[in-house]
């Protein structure tokens, strides 16, 4: 123990001559406002809310305002985010007759006045306004509240989770953990048999570690329909547009590409057997570059009018490019709620 009035140097954090913040002992603050502005703009712009349901067509336009402050403090590797942000998202809507004749086009705004770290566990307030307060304008506004608000809150939660992971500071922390590369004297080195063997073992361990960063999900669903009906729905872009209310483009050929959920999911057909099997490569737009998962759907019809679908979705990364660790859970929920449940609801295939 140090004497009174004398500091014990073992417990004093001194400024280093090289300015290095070893192990992030000192507070290190990263301004995240511009990063937040870019992320929220990407998440909330050009979202399809309705694409023909009840003859309504609604989408958001490019985010026109992200104001406030956002930062991440890091000390000794602990991430402490802070943010108070307001967001404004313009939207446009159109109501049509059943024959496609336009009845009205309106514009409005979605305001999120307060997204803050102190309320990270709660959904923020969302205010929807419309410029035309007539009956059709109000109908479109109500549709934005009913259908658009849950979608917008889902995107906001992605931002909140990303900030909790450190936002742009997370990448800086990972770089620091790797550390500087060692220089080799003379710019060359001699590799012995032992070091080569060690490198191979290390490489194999790294491969194993990378594989451990992936998850798989399996689901079994039952539908009151023929197997060919369900197969055709999943392989037809117009039917995809119908039950997901989003744009889709699907090739029906092996090796052909597909794009669904307004381009949020893309991939390639690996194997197709009519009414029996679909195998595809899938990737989500918010996954790290170069990562693809594998989807396998088998269709069994134990009796006419009853179809059992077995889904296996493998090689799902544990984290997306923003550090969110709920990728597998969100993917499973998407299959249940956004695909299988909506097929039952729209086409009447429920049991």
Beta strands, then each sheet from edge to edge (+ up, - down):
strand 1: 28-31
strand 2: 48-51
strand 3: 56-75
strand 4: 78-96
strand 5: 102-116
strand 6: 127-130
strand 7: 214-223
strand 8: 249-250
strand 9: 257-260
strand 10: 265-273
strand 11: 277-284
strand 12: 293-303
strand 13: 306-317
sheet 1: 1+ 3- 2+
sheet 2: 1+ 3- 4+ 5- 6+
sheet 3: 7+ 13- 12+ 11- 10+ 9- 8+
end
